[in-house]
């Protein structure tokens, strides 16, 4: 979804060579090197990720480490070998989630589950293997496409099917719109000599200290004027196989800022109506 929006926004600005999993086996070092020599890029931008958090603990554990660790290790080694800039997208999940304050770019990482450990290795290997690596951490990505399954679309689709909606109100974070993140990545690319070996935290800005799923849902229905019986609840009422972060807020200390989350939510909902 992030790659789709980046390509849509910048296919005319940059000479892009997008590759999907059918075109490149991302676990095969020889195939990756062949493709890099064929394209000869100035920058390699990695959008690939395995994101099935629960399945990463067992049935798809190998896939998780292949994509979220081995792939990045291979890319970092090869881009370093050919003196290519390397930008890779990481996650807020590398932290322990117990800090009630915002997480800064250089705060200590403490992953506790398979998916998070793979992402931790992703970052460590990228920075170790390529001196020109750039890490971009983000959180709770949302794509605007109306048929895509995400929280915004789910809320809108459920409101007229249920008498009331219970939404978690004890997980704190900041959401990120894919188009806004793509714009921020473009600014990094345009000034890449300034940002080598840097870690960014890119999520939409917030006017409040805390945003929860409940707060997010409430704003969705406020903007759309949908009347719904919305009830806050705890995480324990919706158990998952893997623990989800309670505090997962990223602070952006760079000179590249994303707009407020309410602004992009209004744009998102306007696009859904089209």
Rosetta blueprint (number, residue, H / E / L):
1 X L
2 X H
3 X H
4 X H
5 X H
6 X H
7 X H
8 X H
9 X H
10 X H
11 X L
12 X L
13 X L
14 X L
15 X L
16 X L
17 X L
18 X L
19 X L
20 X L
21 X L
22 X L
23 X L
24 X L
25 X L
26 X L
27 X L
28 X L
29 X H
30 X H
31 X H
32 X H
33 X H
34 X H
35 X H
36 X H
37 X H
38 X H
39 X H
40 X L
41 X L
42 X L
43 X E
44 X E
45 X E
46 X E
47 X L
48 X L
49 X L
50 X L
51 X L
52 X L
53 X L
54 X L
55 X H
56 X H
57 X H
58 X L
59 X L
60 X L
61 X H
62 X H
63 X H
64 X H
65 X H
66 X H
67 X H
68 X H
69 X H
70 X H
71 X H
72 X H
73 X H
74 X H
75 X H
76 X H
77 X H
78 X H
79 X H
80 X H
81 X H
82 X L
83 X L
84 X L
85 X E
86 X E
87 X E
88 X E
89 X E
90 X E
91 X E
92 X H
93 X H
94 X H
95 X L
96 X L
97 X L
98 X L
99 X L
100 X L
101 X L
102 X L
103 X E
104 X L
105 X L
106 X L
107 X L
108 X L
109 X L
110 X L
111 X L
112 X L
113 X L
114 X H
115 X H
116 X H
117 X H
118 X H
119 X H
120 X H
121 X H
122 X H
123 X H
124 X H
125 X H
126 X H
127 X H
128 X H
129 X H
130 X L
131 X L
132 X L
133 X E
134 X E
135 X E
136 X E
137 X E
138 X E
139 X L
140 X L
141 X E
142 X E
143 X L
144 X L
145 X L
146 X L
147 X L
148 X L
149 X L
150 X L
151 X H
152 X H
153 X H
154 X H
155 X H
156 X H
157 X H
158 X H
159 X L
160 X L
161 X L
162 X L
163 X L
164 X L
165 X E
166 X E
167 X E
168 X E
169 X L
170 X L
171 X L
172 X E
173 X E
174 X L
175 X L
176 X E
177 X E
178 X H
179 X H
180 X H
181 X H
182 X H
183 X H
184 X H
185 X H
186 X H
187 X H
188 X H
189 X H
190 X H
191 X L
192 X H
193 X H
194 X H
195 X L
196 X L
197 X L
198 X L
199 X E
200 X E
201 X E
202 X L
203 X L
204 X L
205 X E
206 X L
207 X L
208 X L
209 X L
210 X L
211 X L
212 X L
213 X H
214 X H
215 X H
216 X H
217 X H
218 X H
219 X H
220 X H
221 X H
222 X H
223 X H
224 X H
225 X L
226 X L
227 X L
228 X L
229 X L
230 X E
231 X E
232 X E
233 X E
234 X L
235 X H
236 X H
237 X H
238 X H
239 X L
240 X L
241 X L
242 X L
243 X L
244 X L
245 X L
246 X L
247 X E
248 X E
249 X L
250 X E
251 X L
252 X L
253 X L
254 X L
255 X L
256 X L
257 X L
258 X L
259 X L
260 X E
261 X H
262 X H
263 X H
264 X H
265 X H
266 X H
267 X H
268 X H
269 X H
270 X H
271 X H
272 X H
273 X H
274 X L
